[in-house]
């Protein structure tokens, strides 16, 4: 998933939803004797250095320095203290306001050069602070960072509104937009101007003063609610544990799953006990292999009831209030509902376009889901006592059926997917497609010892950017996987600013001498997030607003999802899937089983995803600002579409963080982009070469273009036509 802003006003808010002291000594200069003086003799006996006087220690805020002196200006994480953030935020906001004031004070007619160009770069120092703070807070949150997040959220929201509601600034932008037809700017400049104009209009610039005040209040409340919603989710994940002390309770679990649970118990102060958590590498294998139905139910319900336990971490009222406020927001801005407001700047354009795709796929997928449920029920019926298949049984019986039909046990794949091999594989794919090289730099700054940093270069050795990777779950880290940017690619003052991107995941941890052995789903996730990283790294644009991943949400998943195809390509897989002990390449027979089982469980996966996408749309096509009963609304929505009880929506309303953040009325984007990515990979298949040079060159051009042109035009330039839906239907078993 790519976490990114949708509007200037809430650019920082979107980063907030990914989820930041003491004095800091600056670099020390060597002391030398004054000219002409003899060297100072060292003391004959070493004595301990005296403790520095706290009153004399200078606190150097790294954000106030003109340069960090780190490789490629990577944030100096070790030097940034909690106490540096608020002063840095305050100064950066003042710097941006001063820059805006200089734009509005300019004499003469507005031009692109005296208005849009300085506006594009006005928030660079604020971006620098916000990117470091929110990305670190998402991966390594502490109580202190949470406190800052609560404090800064309304301040940043007001700051964003101040800019978008600046009448003088908007007047200049509006003048340029109205003269656009006769203007001879470049295609990229025209797109940048269009985006800025729409941002201001969507931010309320055309509203009367009274309505602007209402919009400000709504924006601030939404920002605060989003922080609380995500904090609740973090607390829910942190506090839930399934603690097992009797080995009999582990019946059915592979040794690797047991060892990981035992290590988790030790890390959580429960030595000798097996602890299972709501982190995916923990709960998914338990549901797949545990023979204890009662324990499967307990762990599963711990997951699906996040934010729905009627206590201080309950999210039902929060999501209902968020939806109600968005109805008000949309109506103020002239839209029937929030979905049409959100989709107006996406490829889909409006809710009608989204429903056309979702309804078509739902009608094809639901019968597949029913067939799969019936097949699993037959397995259940062989056992005693018999029972009706429930949603917490699905993973267990699907794994049994996979073994029965294809002689394929997902656990048997893990030894061939050690993290280091998969990393080498994704690096190799990127090299063969785009000529990229990745060199790990162990001594570069890190916010956590587990983090890894890489210098990324072209085949000729020229710098592309920096990749920062963080792979494993830990307390205080958000669940899921995402890509972010500490520094976005742009061109300023004639210089190319190289990007610093990050991918953050929650993969299976190494245990003892056994390395991190990934499931194939985790392999696909790594390739997915790496696709987002490539989108940011290969960007070659001038203006930040149109660079890199600043594209419509339903286009941003194309670069990530297309990379998953290389992970599953048999010839490619054999280059990196090697047994962690023996080095044996994954056997042809096992690859063949994976290929034959490609459509297995696709009914389930498509139905649970589409149910969540339709739930998202239901929340955001509301036209009545009255707050809903969350549970009742969710049940009514899912009953209306005919969701079967054996499958629940991938995300329930109380832990659907996508739609509280940047994917509100946008969760459909993954399937919309799936039409694009399946059609795009078909271009390589047509050449019978997954690394066809000319096709890869065209796709790199798409990746480098950001949002400098309409996304469909960028796609057509790559493919020579608009995408077809047939490859997606085939890949999902719907045709």
MOMO-V47931 format. One line per field, one symbol per residue. phi: phi as a letter, one per 40 degrees, with the letter a starting at -180 (. if undefined). psi: psi as a letter, one per 30 degrees, with the letter a starting at -180 (. if undefined). A space follows every 10 residues. Layout:
phi: ???
psi: ???
//
This chain:
phi: .bcacbbddb dccccdccb. .bcbcccccc cbccdgcccc ccccbcbccc cccdcbcccc cdccccacgb dfgcdcdccc bdccccdcdc ccccdccccc cccccccgcc bcccbccccd bcbcccdccc ccccccccca cbdcccccdc ccdccccccc cdccbccccc dcccdccccd dccbcccccc cccdcccccc ccchccccdc cccccdccdc ccccccccdc cccccccccc abbbbbcccc dgccdccccc ccccccccgb dgbcbbbccd ccccccccbc cccccdcccc ccccbdgbbg bcbcbccccc cdccccccdc cdcgbcacdc cccdbbccga cdcccdcccc cccccddccc cccccccccc cccbccacdb cccdcccccc cdcccbfbbd cccddcbcdc ccddccccdc cccbgcbbbc bcccdacadc cbbbcbbcdc gccbibbbbb bbcadgbccg aababcacca bbfgbccccb bbbbbbcdcc bfccccbccc ccdccccccc ccccdcccdb bcbdcbcfcc bddcbccccc cccccccccd ccdccbcbdc ccgccdcdcc cccccccdcc gccdcccccc cccccdcccb bcbbcccccd cccccccccc cgccccbbdd bcdcbccdcc bcbcfbccdc cccccccccc cccccccfac bdcccccccc cccccfbcad dccccccccg accbcddcdc ccgba
psi: kkjlleleeg eeeeeegf.. calkklkkkk klllkfkllk klkfkkkkkl kkjeffkkjj jeffkfkfgl kghkkieffj leffeeeeee eeeeeeeeee eeeffkllkk leefdeefee gfgeeeeeee eeeeeefefh kleeeeeeee efeeeeeeee eeefgjeeee eeeeeeefge egkhlleeee eeeeeeeeee efggffllee eeeeeeeeee eeeeeeeeee eeeeeeeefk kjkkfkfffg kfkleeeeee eeeeeefggi kgljkkagke feeeeeeefk fjeeeeeeee feefgkghgg afgkgeeeee eeeeeeeeee eeggleleee eeffglefel eeeeeeeeee eeeeeeeeee eeeeeeeeee fflklllkkl effeeefeee eeeeeghjke fffeffhkee eeeeeeeeee eeeggkkkjk jfglkkfkff kkkkkklleg fkkeakkkkj flllkfklla klkljekkkl kkhgkjjklj lkkklilkll jbfkljjklf eeeeeeeeee eeeeeeegki lekefglbgi lkegfffeee eeffeeefje eeefffjkkf efgkkkkeee eeeeefgefk gfeeeeeeee eeeeeeeeeg gkfkgkklje eeeeeeeeee fgkkffklke klefgifeff bfgkhgffee eefeeeeeee ffeeeffhjf gkeeeeeeee eeeffbhflk eeeeeeeefg lllkfeeeee eggg.
//
